Amino acid sequence: MIAIKDGDYTEWWKSLAKPFKSEDYEWRLSQCGKSGDKFWAKCLCYVTNRAIMQRLDDVVGVENWKNFFDKAPDSGVLCGISIKVNDEWLTKWDGAGNTDIEAVKGGISDAMKRAAVQWGIGRCLYKLTEGFGVICVKGTTGAKYGKTKKNEVFYWLPPELPAWAVDGESAGNGGSQGKKDGDKSEKKTYKNFSFLGKMKAYKNSLSEKVYYAMLGNCGYEHSNEIPPEKQSSALKAFGAKQKNMKGNQ
């Protein structure tokens, strides 16, 4: 729990609004379809409700927060999250419509996520633009199930998150986000989510040893360090490596 000093809630608020670890995020399809013979998928990132509850427990204390649910005027769900501030309960509300799958449960979950944003929890995700998932084959590590309106089934991988959206690690790769010992400056990173998603697919299909060895040979630690003018050639190199490895199996 974060202690409040002399009525200053700055650190308390910053702690609520901190980014989460990658395992605390979930991705959902927002739109999908098929153009010709190729599937496409747009997806959005959310904080899980378990992570929200844990953040509130850690920052304000288990006994200093509570939530409420009520019916929304449009048949959706309203959620209020109350936090005790100076011995008074302050409540922030938001709501969501019922979802297509497990309608009521989904509506409750989404309403709590939205109410948490009112307190700054997960608000950093609003900086993200809608990303495209990477279409992959069934059985790919981390692959998610998708289905178009025409009931055509496909599988997809979420794009990598930028480093600023992930606490304590670089986007999508489990490495350190901060400076390493001896580093004099931070490396520049690039937020091309389509490119990063494709690179994540290669990391999942190749062994991590091969993937990072290839990055290292090019002078990079992580895929988000590759500048735009070199991204096309990087994809060609990784694609050729993947094709070569499959041919040798």
Helices and strands as residue ranges (DSSP letters): H 10-17, G 22-24, E 25-35, E 38-47, H 49-60, G 62-64, E 65-71, E 77-85, E 88-96, H 103-118, G 123-127, E 131-132, E 134-136, E 144-147, E 153-157, G 163-165, H 193-205, H 208-217, G 223-225, H 228-247
